[in-house]
């Protein structure tokens, strides 16, 4: 027989039963893990992606980007679009609107010749002139962001006239919601 008196054995059994009951209750109250998040909806439709590719956009970390360096170039110190550039911006705008792409950032760029502050302002004016042209073609103003980057992101060597010409440009980035 056991050396513990009868009430102590009963008390120990009750405590053990109470502990097991409590453990069962607590585990039953545990919150189930949340369901996995739904798969994100694609940012762009296949038609939108096809249109962007057809226009020359490439997918980058910032979004679908079109460097208009070969299509919309500016003369040294210039911020006006010529007739050819207006036509290029018109075709771009019409194509984007047609497939429902109505949020873009327009970034202006310069070469590295001259004062950095002057280049910053000039690059912003270049972005603004393209954005205004897009808006005049029906692109929603609320979907246009403009940014001037000065000489911060060259795409060609500023040591040559050909490189500087390529750097005097505008880029258009299609933004997802």
C-alpha positions in Angstrom: 0.0 0.0 0.0 1.0 3.6 -0.5 2.6 5.7 2.2 0.4 8.8 1.5 -2.8 9.2 3.3 -6.0 8.8 1.3 -6.9 12.5 1.0 -3.5 13.4 -0.4 -3.7 10.8 -3.1 -7.2 12.0 -4.0 -6.0 15.6 -4.1 -3.1 14.7 -6.4 -5.4 12.9 -8.8 -7.8 15.9 -8.8 -4.9 18.2 -9.6 -3.7 16.0 -12.4 -7.2 15.8 -13.8 -7.6 19.5 -13.5 -4.3 20.1 -15.3 -5.2 17.8 -18.2 -8.6 19.4 -18.5 -7.1 22.9 -18.6 -4.5 21.8 -21.2 -7.3 20.4 -23.4 -9.4 23.6 -23.0 -6.4 25.9 -23.8 -5.5 23.9 -26.9 -9.1 23.9 -28.0 -9.2 27.7 -27.8 -6.1 28.2 -29.9 -6.8 30.4 -32.9 -6.4 28.4 -36.1 -3.8 29.8 -38.5 -5.1 32.4 -40.9 -5.8 31.1 -44.4 -3.2 31.8 -47.0 -3.6 35.2 -48.7 -5.3 35.0 -52.1 -3.0 35.0 -55.1 -2.4 38.6 -56.2 -4.3 39.6 -59.3 -2.1 40.2 -62.3 -1.1 43.8 -62.5 -1.7 44.0 -66.2 -3.9 42.1 -68.6 -2.3 40.1 -71.4 -3.5 42.8 -73.9 -1.9 45.6 -71.9 1.4 43.7 -71.7 1.3 43.0 -75.4 0.6 46.7 -76.1 3.5 47.8 -73.9 5.9 45.4 -75.5 4.7 46.5 -79.0 5.4 50.1 -78.0 8.9 49.3 -76.8 8.4 49.2 -73.1 10.5 46.9 -71.0 9.7 45.5 -67.6 12.0 47.0 -64.9 12.0 47.2 -61.1 10.1 50.5 -61.3 7.4 49.2 -63.7 7.1 49.0 -67.5 9.5 51.6 -68.8 9.8 53.2 -72.2 12.9 55.3 -72.7 12.0 57.7 -75.4 15.6 58.5 -76.0 15.4 57.4 -79.6 11.9 58.9 -80.1 11.7 62.1 -78.1 15.0 63.9 -77.9 15.6 67.5 -77.0 18.2 69.9 -78.2 20.8 71.3 -75.8 18.9 73.4 -73.3 15.6 72.8 -75.0 12.2 71.7 -73.6 9.9 71.9 -76.6 8.6 69.1 -78.7 8.9 69.2 -82.4 6.2 67.9 -84.8 7.8 64.4 -85.0 7.9 64.2 -81.2 4.3 65.4 -80.8 3.3 62.6 -83.2 5.2 60.0 -81.2 3.7 61.2 -77.9 0.2 61.1 -79.5 0.6 57.5 -80.8 1.9 56.4 -77.4 -0.9 58.2 -75.5 -3.7 56.8 -77.8 -2.3 53.3 -77.4 -2.1 53.4 -73.6 -5.6 54.8 -73.3 -7.0 52.2 -75.7 -6.0 49.4 -73.4 -6.9 51.2 -70.1 -3.4 52.1 -69.0 -4.0 55.5 -67.4 -1.4 55.9 -64.7 2.2 56.8 -65.7 5.2 58.7 -64.4 7.0 60.9 -66.9 10.7 61.4 -66.1 12.8 64.1 -67.8 16.5 63.7 -68.2 19.4 65.9 -69.3 23.1 65.5 -70.2 25.7 66.4 -67.7 26.8 69.7 -69.3 26.1 72.8 -67.2 24.9 73.5 -63.7 23.2 70.6 -61.9 20.4 72.9 -60.6 19.7 74.2 -64.1 19.7 70.6 -65.5 17.3 69.5 -62.7 14.8 72.3 -63.7 15.2 71.6 -67.4 14.6 67.9 -66.9 11.4 68.7 -65.0 10.2 71.0 -67.8 10.9 68.2 -70.3 8.7 65.8 -68.3 6.0 68.4 -68.0 5.9 69.2 -71.7 5.4 65.5 -72.5 2.8 65.1 -69.7 0.9 68.2 -71.0 0.9 66.7 -74.5 -0.4 63.4 -73.2 -3.2 65.2 -71.3 -4.1 67.2 -74.4 -4.7 63.8 -76.1 -7.1 62.7 -73.4 -4.8 61.1 -70.9 -6.3 61.7 -67.4 -4.4 64.4 -65.5 -4.9 62.5 -62.3 -3.0 59.6 -63.8 0.1 61.7 -64.7 3.1 62.0 -62.4 6.1 64.1 -63.5 9.7 64.0 -62.2 12.9 65.7 -63.3 16.0 63.7 -62.7 18.6 66.0 -64.3 21.8 64.1 -65.3 21.4 61.5 -62.5 20.5 58.5 -64.8 22.4 58.7 -68.1 21.8 56.0 -70.7 24.9 56.9 -72.7 28.4 58.4 -72.2 28.2 62.1 -71.6 31.8 62.4 -72.9 30.6 62.4 -76.5 28.1 64.5 -78.3 26.2 61.4 -79.4 25.9 60.2 -75.8 24.8 63.6 -74.5 22.1 63.7 -77.3 20.8 60.3 -76.1 20.7 61.5 -72.5 18.5 64.5 -73.3 15.3 62.5 -73.2 12.1 61.6 -71.5 11.1 58.2 -70.1 7.6 57.0 -69.4 6.9 54.4 -66.7 3.5 52.7 -66.6 2.4 52.4 -63.0 0.2 49.6 -61.6 -2.5 50.4 -59.0 
